[in-house]
Amino acid sequence: MSEYSESSLVAEAKALLPDDEEVLAAGIFGLADLWVAAAVGGSVGGTISGLASSMLPTGAIVDPIAMGAGAAAGQRLAATEAAAASGASLQLLVAITPTKVHVLNRDIARGLERELHTFDRAHVAVTVESSGLSRYLTLADPTTGDRVQLHGSTLFISPLAEGDKAVMSLLAEH
């Protein structure tokens, strides 16, 4: 069983929530607006790696692997920092119980609160939008104004798809 299987994510959510809460579905999502930070971080990381490689002795060739690694590291760092600035971890666990929708930080090592958002299922407004292979899940509470837009995947080759599909399917029934 994969750490990203829906049953593993349900078990993880059960361990994080109070004992009396039944978890109906769970999936891994991220904040929807992190792609901007990731794009900028990737550009900066790739550029810095390229500049560092170009400082090698004359005749050295810029190593595309180093540039790629720098870009990937820059993307991850920038997205992690942007998420933390919003009080979120890079990966968020969305857990659906009979009465609540919990949006939980998976990584609280940086001093983040475990619970990022909690919505009452009876009042939450749910919107799912598609953009290419991505799915954007918006949860909003019209009474409090609390709102979060998340990015998920339903692509069959994604290890996250099983849990994300289960969460979106259950919320669509609402």
Rosetta silent file (secondary structure, phi, psi, omega in degrees, C-alpha in Angstrom):
SEQUENCE: MSEYSESSLVAEAKALLPDDEEVLAAGIFGLADLWVAAAVGGSVGGTISGLASSMLPTGAIVDPIAMGAGAAAGQRLAATEAAAASGASLQLLVAITPTKVHVLNRDIARGLERELHTFDRAHVAVTVESSGLSRYLTLADPTTGDRVQLHGSTLFISPLAEGDKAVMSLLAEH
SCORE:     score description
SCORE:     0.000 S_00000001
   1 L     0.000  129.582 -179.023    0.000    0.000    0.000 S_00000001
   2 L   -75.087  149.974  176.865    1.415    3.377   -1.048 S_00000001
   3 L   -63.582  -16.862  179.685    1.804    6.220    1.433 S_00000001
   4 L  -103.334    3.876  177.768   -0.470    8.181   -0.939 S_00000001
   5 L   -64.672  153.899 -177.749   -3.190    5.545   -1.287 S_00000001
   6 H   -60.168  -38.855 -179.952   -6.589    6.734   -0.178 S_00000001
   7 H   -67.353  -35.958  175.968   -6.675    4.214    2.674 S_00000001
   8 H   -66.454  -39.355 -179.997   -3.252    5.398    3.935 S_00000001
   9 H   -69.766  -36.323  175.405   -4.403    9.011    3.820 S_00000001
  10 H   -63.048  -43.953  178.594   -7.623    8.158    5.691 S_00000001
  11 H   -62.555  -41.647  178.075   -5.522    6.431    8.363 S_00000001
  12 H   -62.150  -44.513  179.787   -3.221    9.474    8.571 S_00000001
  13 H   -63.505  -41.519  178.431   -6.222   11.803    8.949 S_00000001
  14 H   -59.854  -37.038 -179.942   -7.756    9.588   11.653 S_00000001
  15 H   -70.363  -25.766 -177.057   -4.494    9.807   13.600 S_00000001
  16 H   -91.868  -22.822 -177.095   -4.511   13.620   13.385 S_00000001
  17 L   -97.572  163.052  176.889   -8.174   14.251   14.209 S_00000001
  18 L   -54.409  149.141 -174.357  -10.026   13.652   17.482 S_00000001
  19 L   -56.311  -28.687 -174.231  -10.794    9.973   18.140 S_00000001
  20 L   -85.106   -2.069 -178.396  -14.528   10.320   17.674 S_00000001
  21 L   -91.471  123.727  174.464  -14.343   11.631   14.098 S_00000001
  22 L   -83.316  131.836  179.022  -14.959    9.161   11.296 S_00000001
  23 L  -101.173  118.877 -177.294  -12.949   10.002    8.162 S_00000001
  24 L   -87.107  -33.201 -179.715  -14.897    9.305    4.976 S_00000001
  25 E  -159.823  153.911  177.270  -12.221   10.403    2.478 S_00000001
  26 E  -151.515  145.903  179.304   -8.808   12.056    2.466 S_00000001
  27 E  -151.879  163.827  179.239   -6.476   13.429   -0.188 S_00000001
  28 E  -100.574  126.013  178.217   -3.310   15.481   -0.635 S_00000001
  29 E  -130.347  172.410  173.351   -3.695   18.965   -2.064 S_00000001
  30 E  -134.018  162.591  174.475   -1.604   22.121   -2.234 S_00000001
  31 E   -61.784  138.022 -173.164   -2.453   25.801   -2.174 S_00000001
  32 L   -68.580  -28.277 -173.515   -3.532   26.739   -5.696 S_00000001
  33 L   -92.294   12.395 -179.348   -1.444   29.877   -6.048 S_00000001
  34 H   -74.839  -13.824 -177.322    1.964   28.315   -5.357 S_00000001
  35 H   -63.286  -31.675  179.042    2.724   27.861   -9.046 S_00000001
  36 H   -64.669  -49.450  179.201    3.802   31.518   -9.351 S_00000001
  37 H   -60.905  -41.469 -179.576    6.377   31.161   -6.562 S_00000001
  38 H   -63.586  -40.540  179.473    7.550   27.838   -8.011 S_00000001
  39 H   -64.682  -44.855  178.861    8.033   29.358  -11.475 S_00000001
  40 H   -64.858  -45.991  179.592   10.027   32.287  -10.130 S_00000001
  41 H   -61.351  -38.622  178.037   12.083   30.028   -7.829 S_00000001
  42 H   -65.318  -41.533  178.392   12.816   27.647  -10.693 S_00000001
  43 H   -63.836  -45.638 -179.657   14.012   30.476  -12.923 S_00000001
  44 H   -65.116  -46.403 -179.889   16.239   31.904  -10.210 S_00000001
  45 H   -60.981  -42.891  178.894   17.613   28.489   -9.200 S_00000001
  46 H   -66.346  -39.923  179.485   18.385   27.526  -12.798 S_00000001
  47 H   -65.716  -45.962  179.667   20.024   30.885  -13.503 S_00000001
  48 H   -61.402  -43.217  178.087   22.206   30.735  -10.392 S_00000001
  49 H   -62.884  -40.206  178.323   23.296   27.178  -11.250 S_00000001
  50 H   -65.075  -42.387  178.277   24.072   28.256  -14.810 S_00000001
  51 H   -64.334  -42.165  179.130   26.108   31.234  -13.627 S_00000001
  52 H   -62.084  -41.695  179.029   28.035   29.075  -11.179 S_00000001
  53 H   -65.935  -34.582 -178.018   28.808   26.553  -13.938 S_00000001
  54 H   -72.342  -12.955  178.862   29.952   29.337  -16.295 S_00000001
  55 L   -85.730   -0.389  177.103   32.570   30.406  -13.737 S_00000001
  56 L   -68.282  164.455 -178.874   34.436   27.160  -14.228 S_00000001
  57 L   -53.384  153.499 -179.251   37.757   27.297  -16.085 S_00000001
  58 L   -51.123  138.294 -179.848   37.678   28.202  -19.777 S_00000001
  59 L    95.519  -12.984  178.170   36.453   25.390  -21.934 S_00000001
  60 L   -73.340  144.573 -179.379   34.089   23.985  -19.312 S_00000001
  61 L   -99.690  137.875  176.407   30.585   23.329  -20.539 S_00000001
  62 L   -61.306  126.579 -176.158   27.559   24.509  -18.557 S_00000001
  63 L   -83.951  109.740 -178.920   26.132   21.382  -17.033 S_00000001
  64 H   -62.460  -27.323  177.581   22.423   21.113  -17.909 S_00000001
  65 H   -67.192  -41.750  177.633   21.954   18.639  -15.067 S_00000001
  66 H   -63.539  -40.238  178.775   23.252   21.212  -12.577 S_00000001
  67 H   -64.787  -41.349  178.413   20.921   23.834  -14.052 S_00000001
  68 H   -64.721  -42.434  178.566   17.989   21.428  -13.812 S_00000001
  69 H   -64.764  -40.300  177.474   18.838   20.526  -10.224 S_00000001
  70 H   -63.888  -40.451  179.032   19.160   24.217   -9.353 S_00000001
  71 H   -65.014  -44.217  179.933   15.801   24.951  -10.963 S_00000001
  72 H   -63.576  -43.231  179.010   14.100   22.091   -9.104 S_00000001
  73 H   -64.636  -40.400  177.997   15.625   23.159   -5.785 S_00000001
  74 H   -63.365  -41.388  178.060   14.599   26.766   -6.427 S_00000001
  75 H   -60.596  -49.535 -177.304   11.029   25.717   -7.240 S_00000001
  76 H   -62.834  -46.358 -178.797   10.688   23.654   -4.091 S_00000001
  77 H   -63.032  -46.807 -178.329   12.223   26.279   -1.815 S_00000001
  78 H   -64.529  -42.850  179.035   10.135   29.136   -3.232 S_00000001
  79 H   -65.729  -40.491  178.661    6.881   27.138   -3.073 S_00000001
  80 H   -62.562  -44.339  179.970    7.636   25.994    0.492 S_00000001
  81 H   -66.677  -40.639  178.912    8.343   29.571    1.610 S_00000001
  82 H   -65.286  -40.403  177.553    5.225   30.940   -0.118 S_00000001
  83 H   -63.496  -46.385 -179.295    3.075   28.252    1.521 S_00000001
  84 H   -60.700  -36.210  178.293    4.610   28.961    4.952 S_00000001
  85 H   -63.241  -24.091  176.704    3.891   32.678    4.511 S_00000001
  86 L   -94.480    5.182 -179.160    0.215   31.662    4.214 S_00000001
  87 L    81.215   17.115 -173.999    0.459   29.456    7.309 S_00000001
  88 L  -120.413  155.229  170.058    0.455   26.295    5.203 S_00000001
  89 L   -88.413  167.630 -178.706    2.758   23.384    4.492 S_00000001
  90 L   -62.243  -42.807  176.626    3.557   22.419    0.921 S_00000001
  91 L  -105.564  132.541  177.956    1.289   19.377    1.166 S_00000001
  92 E  -115.948  136.644  176.852   -2.133   19.711    2.772 S_00000001
  93 E   -97.186  116.946  176.521   -4.252   16.783    3.896 S_00000001
  94 E   -98.462  119.145 -177.570   -7.940   17.348    3.179 S_00000001
  95 E  -118.577  128.462  179.600  -10.054   15.069    5.368 S_00000001
  96 E  -104.103  123.689  174.304  -13.812   14.724    4.995 S_00000001
  97 L  -112.507  173.772  179.375  -15.825   13.641    8.037 S_00000001
  98 L   -57.627  -28.392 -175.828  -19.629   13.362    8.244 S_00000001
  99 L  -118.948  -13.135 -173.248  -19.881   16.956    9.549 S_00000001
 100 E  -133.679  157.958  167.042  -16.598   18.726    8.692 S_00000001
 101 E  -118.923  114.434 -178.765  -14.062   19.381    5.968 S_00000001
 102 E  -102.934  131.894  172.689  -10.613   19.656    7.562 S_00000001
 103 E  -112.849  110.256 -170.887   -7.645   21.177    5.745 S_00000001
 104 E  -113.932  139.042  171.593   -4.581   20.035    7.692 S_00000001
 105 E   -73.042  132.339  176.992   -0.911   20.892    7.382 S_00000001
 106 L   -82.970  -30.393 -177.858    1.105   17.705    6.908 S_00000001
 107 L  -115.884  108.598  179.715    4.393   19.284    7.984 S_00000001
 108 L  -108.417   12.845 -178.236    4.219   21.280   11.209 S_00000001
 109 L   -61.979  -24.387 -177.258    7.977   21.211   11.902 S_00000001
 110 L   -92.151   20.335  177.707    8.235   24.894   10.974 S_00000001
 111 L    83.742   14.242  179.207    5.858   25.968   13.744 S_00000001
 112 L   -77.780  149.422  173.621    2.702   25.750   11.633 S_00000001
 113 L   -70.534  147.878  178.935   -0.641   24.950   13.231 S_00000001
 114 L   -64.041  -47.364 -175.038   -1.969   21.471   12.382 S_00000001
 115 E   -93.989  115.300  178.164   -5.407   22.756   11.306 S_00000001
 116 E   -84.478  -45.960  178.725   -5.274   25.330    8.511 S_00000001
 117 E  -146.314  149.839  169.538   -9.047   25.497    7.904 S_00000001
 118 E  -135.020  130.226  179.836  -12.169   23.715    9.115 S_00000001
 119 E  -120.583  142.558  173.651  -15.464   24.009    7.293 S_00000001
 120 E   -78.463  121.754 -176.694  -18.913   22.831    8.359 S_00000001
 121 L   -59.721  -29.062 -178.634  -20.065   20.473    5.586 S_00000001
 122 L   -69.155  -22.732 -175.294  -23.641   21.743    5.915 S_00000001
 123 L  -118.635   -8.831 -175.038  -22.591   25.281    4.965 S_00000001
 124 L   -71.794  134.890  173.402  -19.452   24.991    2.856 S_00000001
 125 E   -93.124  126.359 -175.336  -19.689   26.145   -0.739 S_00000001
 126 E  -116.077  130.136  174.920  -17.670   23.805   -2.956 S_00000001
 127 E  -129.844  131.350  174.664  -16.413   24.595   -6.447 S_00000001
 128 E  -119.717  123.351  178.968  -14.287   22.262   -8.576 S_00000001
 129 E  -120.872  148.156  177.753  -12.728   23.696  -11.723 S_00000001
 130 E  -106.984  141.946  172.679  -10.589   22.004  -14.353 S_00000001
 131 E  -143.539   99.438 -175.037   -7.584   23.511  -16.063 S_00000001
 132 L    63.224 -123.962 -178.947   -5.849   21.002  -18.279 S_00000001
 133 L   -92.071   -0.541 -177.783   -4.837   18.087  -16.087 S_00000001
 134 E   -96.018  154.853  174.404   -5.244   20.056  -12.861 S_00000001
 135 E  -124.503  132.639  177.883   -8.258   20.361  -10.589 S_00000001
 136 E  -111.596  120.825 -178.237   -8.866   23.411   -8.433 S_00000001
 137 E  -107.483  118.134  177.399  -11.005   22.873   -5.366 S_00000001
 138 E  -109.601  127.666  176.624  -12.399   25.996   -3.710 S_00000001
 139 E  -115.743  129.302 -178.538  -13.950   25.713   -0.254 S_00000001
 140 E  -141.959  140.636  175.461  -15.764   28.757    1.127 S_00000001
 141 L  -107.368  108.514 -176.491  -17.906   29.450    4.181 S_00000001
 142 L   -64.954  -22.120 -178.710  -20.426   32.168    3.290 S_00000001
 143 L   -81.295  -34.785 -177.607  -21.135   32.919    6.964 S_00000001
 144 L  -103.733  -18.591 -175.985  -17.524   33.509    8.085 S_00000001
 145 L    83.132   -1.786  178.190  -15.883   34.460    4.780 S_00000001
 146 L   -63.584  135.557 -175.830  -13.232   31.759    5.319 S_00000001
 147 E  -152.548  143.589  174.173  -12.008   30.538    1.921 S_00000001
 148 E  -145.834  138.590  175.045   -9.225   28.393    0.499 S_00000001
 149 E  -113.654  125.813 -174.244   -8.396   27.400   -3.064 S_00000001
 150 E  -117.680  156.187  177.676   -6.525   24.128   -3.448 S_00000001
 151 E  -113.937  130.975  178.317   -4.801   22.336   -6.308 S_00000001
 152 E  -137.845 -177.065 -177.706   -5.213   18.600   -6.777 S_00000001
 153 E  -137.197  141.240  171.986   -4.839   15.916   -9.385 S_00000001
 154 L  -122.161    9.826 -179.917   -7.077   13.278  -10.891 S_00000001
 155 L   -64.841  128.369 -172.369   -4.560   12.176  -13.520 S_00000001
 156 L   -57.575  -25.986 -179.328   -4.444    8.369  -13.491 S_00000001
 157 L   -88.881   -6.925  179.879   -0.628    8.238  -13.277 S_00000001
 158 L   -78.502  132.495  177.428   -0.447   10.595  -10.291 S_00000001
 159 L   -67.424  -16.004 -179.138    0.072    8.834   -6.942 S_00000001
 160 L   -89.859  -10.462 -171.573   -2.166   11.528   -5.397 S_00000001
 161 H   -61.917  -39.880 -175.499   -5.126   10.983   -7.729 S_00000001
 162 H   -58.167  -51.188 -179.683   -6.898    8.263   -5.728 S_00000001
 163 H   -68.800  -40.735  179.787   -7.371   10.363   -2.597 S_00000001
 164 H   -62.529  -42.606  177.459   -8.048   13.591   -4.500 S_00000001
 165 H   -61.306  -42.919 -179.456  -10.771   11.913   -6.566 S_00000001
 166 H   -62.338  -43.472  179.017  -12.392   10.503   -3.424 S_00000001
 167 H   -63.366  -49.955 -177.357  -12.422   13.930   -1.732 S_00000001
 168 H   -65.586  -37.740  178.320  -13.798   15.758   -4.780 S_00000001
 169 H   -63.124  -45.666 -179.717  -16.395   13.066   -5.425 S_00000001
 170 H   -65.454  -40.466  179.099  -17.658   13.178   -1.838 S_00000001
 171 H   -70.305  -30.279  178.856  -17.781   16.990   -1.842 S_00000001
 172 H   -67.541  -26.305  179.119  -19.617   17.015   -5.195 S_00000001
 173 L   -72.292  -17.648 -175.412  -22.423   14.983   -3.569 S_00000001
 174 L   -60.425    0.000    0.000  -22.912   17.815   -1.075 S_00000001
